[in-house]
């Protein structure tokens, strides 16, 4: 028996990375239906970069602009 205990989930540093933005772009590109609330979470987490992707794929909503720190 080992004392190693796996950590559940994904670390914040792994979430806030280029990999996360690649996942968002993959979902947007595939046409996956993503609710505005979930897109807002992406904008809160990744800021302007996520907002630019969302605009690029035609999913922009004016409420997202208020979520980005200028």
C-alpha positions as CSV (number, residue, x, y, z in Angstrom):
1,X,0.0,0.0,0.0
2,X,1.4,3.4,-0.9
3,X,0.8,6.8,0.8
4,X,0.2,8.4,-2.6
5,X,-3.3,10.0,-2.8
6,X,-4.3,11.3,-6.2
7,X,-5.6,14.8,-6.3
8,X,-9.1,15.2,-7.8
9,X,-9.9,17.6,-10.5
10,X,-7.7,20.0,-12.4
11,X,-5.4,22.5,-10.7
12,X,-6.1,26.2,-11.2
13,X,-2.8,26.7,-13.0
14,X,-3.7,24.0,-15.5
15,X,-7.2,25.5,-16.0
16,X,-5.8,29.0,-16.5
17,X,-3.6,28.1,-19.4
18,X,-3.4,27.9,-23.2
19,X,-4.9,24.4,-22.9
20,X,-8.1,25.8,-21.5
21,X,-8.4,28.3,-24.3
22,X,-7.8,25.6,-26.9
23,X,-10.7,23.6,-25.3
24,X,-12.9,26.7,-25.6
25,X,-12.0,27.2,-29.2
26,X,-12.5,23.5,-30.0
27,X,-16.0,23.7,-28.5
28,X,-16.9,26.9,-30.4
29,X,-15.5,25.5,-33.6
30,X,-17.5,22.3,-33.4
31,X,-20.7,24.3,-32.9
32,X,-21.4,22.8,-29.4
33,X,-24.3,24.6,-27.8
34,X,-22.7,26.5,-24.9
35,X,-25.0,28.6,-22.7
36,X,-24.4,32.3,-22.3
37,X,-23.8,31.6,-18.6
38,X,-21.0,29.2,-19.3
39,X,-19.5,31.5,-21.9
40,X,-19.5,34.2,-19.2
41,X,-17.5,31.9,-16.9
42,X,-14.9,31.5,-19.7
43,X,-14.7,35.3,-20.0
44,X,-14.4,35.7,-16.2
45,X,-11.6,33.1,-16.1
46,X,-9.6,34.0,-19.2
47,X,-10.6,37.7,-19.8
48,X,-10.1,39.4,-23.1
49,X,-8.5,36.4,-24.9
50,X,-11.7,34.3,-24.3
51,X,-13.9,37.3,-25.3
52,X,-12.0,37.6,-28.6
53,X,-12.5,33.9,-29.3
54,X,-16.2,34.2,-28.5
55,X,-16.5,37.1,-30.9
56,X,-14.6,35.3,-33.6
57,X,-17.2,32.5,-33.5
58,X,-20.2,34.8,-33.5
59,X,-21.3,34.1,-29.9
60,X,-20.7,37.6,-28.5
61,X,-23.2,39.0,-26.1
62,X,-23.0,42.6,-24.7
63,X,-23.1,41.3,-21.1
64,X,-19.7,39.7,-21.7
65,X,-18.1,43.2,-22.1
66,X,-18.8,44.1,-18.5
67,X,-16.9,41.0,-17.3
68,X,-13.5,41.9,-18.7
69,X,-11.1,44.1,-16.7
70,X,-9.8,46.8,-18.9
